[in-house]
Amino acid sequence: MKNYKILLFTFLMAPIFCFSQEKAKDSIEEKPERPAFESSSIIDNQTNVLFQKNTLEVMMQHRFGLIDEENSLLGIYGANSNIRIGLSYAFLDWVTVGYGITKKNRVSDFSLKVGILQQTRSGSTPLSATYYGNVGIDGRSGDSNDGLFITKQDRYSYFHQLIIARRFSPKVSLQIAPSFSHYNAVDFGYENDRFSVAFGGRIKISPQTSIIFDYSQPITSFEDDATTGLSYNNPGISLGAEFATSAHAFQIFITNYSGIVPQQNYMRNTNDFFDKGILIGFNITRVYNF
C-alpha cells in the first residue's frame, strides 16, 4: 500500500516539474541578446547600444588634419583638426540623453537615444531597432550686422536616424542606419535636407580587439560647388580597430569625415577618400555606473 501511495504522489507531481522546467527554459531563451557592439558609437555613427539605467558615458572624439596636408606629420599637426567632448546619461534602460560640444563651428548638440526593439537570444525578435536624434546649435559669432545668422533659428540643425542592428555571432555584428539631416539656414544654392544611409560592422579577432568599419552613403544628391568645384556627394568611408573592456572603449581609424557631429558629416563633407581626403581619428569612451 505504501508503494502505491508513492507512485500516485509521483504521478501527480510530474506535470508540475515538467511545467517548471519548460517555463525556466522559455525564460532563458527570451532573454535579450548581448549587445551587438562594445560602444555606443562605431567610428562616425551611433550604434544600437543603450546602457543600463543610471549609467554615465564620457566620450572624447578627435579628428586630425588630412594626411596629405603639407608638413603636418600625417595630419597630426594639421590646422584643420577637430575635437568633440560629450556626455550621455541613461535615465532608463531604453532612454539616453546627451550633450556635446565640437570645435568646428562651436556646435553644441543635444541628443536623444531610444530603444524600440531588442534582439532576443531565442530569435523571436531577430533584430534590434534604436532611434537616435539630435539638435545642433552653431555657436559661432554672427548677427544681422555680418549676415552669418539673421535670426536665432538660423543656428539650428537637426539629425534623425533609425539604427537596425543584429548580433549574428559573438564575433560578427552588423547594422544599417537610414538618416535624415536638416539645416535651417544654408548658403545660397545649397540644400536644407538630405537623406542618407549608413552600413557598419564589427568583427571580433580577440576578446578585447575588433576590426570595425563604417560606410555612409548620401541618397539625396547635391550640385557641386560652382566656385570651388568641390563635391558634397562623397560617401563616408571609415576603417579601424577597437580595443574594449567592460568600462572603456578605444577606437582608432582612418576616415574622410572630419565633422564629428553627424549632420555636419552628411551635409558638408567635401573630402574624397580616394583623392587625398583621408585623415586619422580616434574615439575614447569611459562608462560610469551609479
N, C-alpha and C positions, 0 to 999 in steps of 0.2 A: 504493500500500500504506500509505503514511504517513497518507493521508486516511482510510482505513478504520479505522486504529487510533484516530485522533482521534474519529471517530464512535462507535466502540464504547465508548471511555472515557466520552464524554459520556452515552451511553445508560445505562451502568452507574451513573454518579454522579447522574443526575437524580432518582431516588427519594429519595436521601439528602437532597438540597437541599429537595425538596418536604416531606419529613417534618420537617426542621428548621424550615422556615417555619411549618408547621402547629403545631408544638409551641410556637414562640415566640408565635404568635397566640393559642393557648389560654392560655398563661401570663399574657398581658396581660389577657385577658378575665376570668380568675378572680381577679384582684387584688381585695382588699377595696375596697368603695366608700368614698369620702371621708366623713368624719364628717357626720352629719345636722345637728349643731348645733355652735356655736362653743364652748360652755361645758358643764361637767358638770351644770349646773342650768338650768332655764328658769323663772325667777321663783320659784315656791313648790314646784316638783317637780324631781326629778332627771331628767336625760336619759340616753340610752344611751351617751354619750361616755365612753370609757375611754382614759387616757393611756398612752403608751409606758412600758415598764419603767424604773424609777428616776426617775420624774417626781414632783415635789412640787408640790401645788397649795395656795395660801394663799387663803382666802376670808373676806371680811367682808360680812355681811348686816345691813341696818338697816331698821327699820320705824318711821316716825314715828307720832305720835298721830293720832286721827281728824281729818279735815279740818274737820268741823263743831264740833270742840271749841272752846269759847269762849276768845277772846284767846290763841290758840296759833299764829298765823301759819300757817294751813292745816295745823296739826298738828305743825309743825316744832319748836315749843316744848312739845309735848304731854307731859303727865306719864306717859302710858302707852306711851311709845316702847319699842322692843325692839331688841336687837342680839345677833348671834352671830358669833363668831370661830372659824374651823375650819381644820384641816389635813387633807390626804389624800395618801397616798403609794402609787404603783403598784409593788407588789412584782413583778408580772408584767404583760405586756401586757394580760391579761384579768382581773387581780385587783387591786383597790384597797381599802385600808383607811383609815379616817379617824377623827378625833376633833374635837369642837367643844363649846363651852360657850356657853349662852344666858342672857341677863339674866333673862328671865321664868322664875320658879321655879328659877333657877340650875341648869338642866338640863344635865348632861354627856351627850353622845351618842357612842357608839362604833359605827362603821358598816362595812359590807362591801358591795362592789360587784363583781359577777362577770359577765363576758361569756358568753353562752350561744350566740348565733348572730350572724353578722356578714354584712350585706348585701354582695353582690359586684357588680362592675361589669357582669358578663355577665348578671345577673338570675337566675342559677341559684339563688341564695338571695335572695329579693326583700325580706326584712325583717331587721332586727337585733333581737335579744332580749337583755335585760340584767336581772339580778336586783339589787335594792338592798334592804338591810335595816339596821336599827339597833336598839340597846338604849339607852334613855334612863334616866338616874338623876336623880331630883329631889333637888337639893342644899339645899333649904330646911331650916332648923332645925325639929326636931319629934321628939318621942319619946312614950313611953307616958303622960307626965305631961299633955301638952296634947292628945293624941288625934289629931294630924295624921298621924303614922305609928306604927302599933302595932308593926310588925316591919320589918326592913330590906327585905324583899321588897316592901313596900307602895310603895316609892320607884320601882320599876321599871315601865317601859313599853316596848312593842315595836312595830316597824313593818316590814312586808314589802310589796314592790312588784315587779311584773313590768312592765318597760318595753319596749314593742314599737314600733319606730320605722322610718320609711322616708324616705330622701332621694329625692324624686321628680324633682328637678332641682337645678342649682346654686343656685337661688333659693328653692325650696319644700321644706320638711321638716315632717313631721307625726309625732305619736306618740300612743299610747293606753296608759294605765298603770293596771290594776286594783291595788287595795291592800287590806291588812288591818291595822288598828290595834288594839292591846290595852293596857289599863291593869290592873295587878294589883289596885289598890285605887281605888275611886271613892266619891263621897258617896252616901248612901242615896237610892235611887230612880233612880240613873244606871246606864247600861250599861257593861260592861267592854270590849266588842268592837264594831267597826264595819267593814263592807266599803264601799269607795268605788271610784270610777273617775275618772281624770283624762284630759283631752284637751289637748294642747299643740301649738304650731307656731311656725315661723319663716318669714317672707317677707323675703328679702333685697332691699333697694332700692338698695344700692351695695356696693362691695367690703368696706367695714368696717361698714355700718349695716344693721340688720334691724328689722322690726316683729315683736314676739313677743307671744304670748297663751297663757293657761293657764286651764283651766276644770276644777274639781274638784267632782264630784257625789257626795254621800253616797248609798249604796244602802240601808244599814240605817237605819231611821227611829227617832228618839228622841222621847220625850214632851217637851213644852215644860216649862220650869222652873215649878213650881207657885207659887213665891213671887214671882218677878220677871216671869214670863210670857215670858221670853226663849226663842228657838228655837235648838236646836243642829243644825238640819237645813238651814241656809243653804248653798248651794253657794259654792265659792270662785271668784271671777271676777277675773282679772288681765289687764292690757293695758299694754304699754310698748314701749320701744325698747332695742336692744342695740348697743353700739359695741365692736368686737373687733379685735384684732391677733393675731399669732401667739402672744403670751405673755400678753396682757391681755384681759379682757372686763369691760365695764361695762354693767349693766342698770339702767334707771330706769323706774318703772312706777307705776300705781295698782292697788290691790288691796283686798280686805276681809279678808285673812288677816294676822294680826299675830303668830302663834305661832312662825314660822320652822321649828322642829322639826316634821316632818310630822304626827306623831300628835297634837300639840297643835292644829294647824290642823283636822285631820279630826274630832277628837273634841270639841273645846271651843270652837269658833268660834261667836260669837253675833252677829257683825257682818253686817248685811244690806246688800249692795252697793247696792240700790235704795232704802234707807231710812237715809240718813245714816251708813252704815257703811264709807265709803271712806277709805283712808289712802294716803300716798305712801311708797314704799320704793325701795331700791336694793341691788344685789349687785355686789361688786367681786372679781374673781379675778386672781391672778398665778401663772403656771406657771414652775417652775424645772426644767431638765433636768440630770441628773447623769450 
